[in-house]
Amino acid sequence: MTAPLRALLGPVRRARRADGTRAGMPGRGDVSRASPVRRRVPLVLCAAIAWLAFVVLHRALSGRVWWWQGPELVPPLAFAAVPVVLLAAALAVARRARRVAAVVTLASAALGGGLSGLDLAAPWHHAAPAPPGAIKVFSWNTWYWDQPVSAMMPPPTGTPARDADAFYRHLRAQDADVLLLQEYVYFGPDSRPIKVDDLDRLRRSSPGTTSPPRARW
């Protein structure tokens, strides 16, 4: 039907706008509309990638370098709670990057889930009691041996007698067969450790031991 109408009415002329462009074509003021739209990365995806990077670094650096002690202060429960929050946000908000954000979040949960301290089998699994005659091991970070907690430096004359006595009473009260004691040092100037020579008192405070105590600084 268009060919007979064109023959009857003649060629159709497009009306021109005030800016000189034809109708149906983007005008000078519509250039921004015709340009391609830049897609922004969703905030949820950025957060999921950042958390995954943190978990990977924590796995690689925790307990190996001293300068990672600050990030190690993150509560263990965060390794389980943060992926749950990110996954819920990804499913509810991130429409364009929902799948990618979910995969990244699940990867961080798989890598960091074991660091959360959660024992999912605890409700139905109970550890068997130790058999009679089992060896009792006591592991303790002494926090700079018997140095008083209130003192940033060891006293010039050594630890006060009452503090040292309380320290060794605590060790004897554990009634352990094996003692694994960390930080067998004092906190000295410029954060430098000061070696402790207290093996004789360890022997006296642990009568009946069959092996002498060993120390490593």
Disulfide bonds with the S-S distance in Angstrom:
none
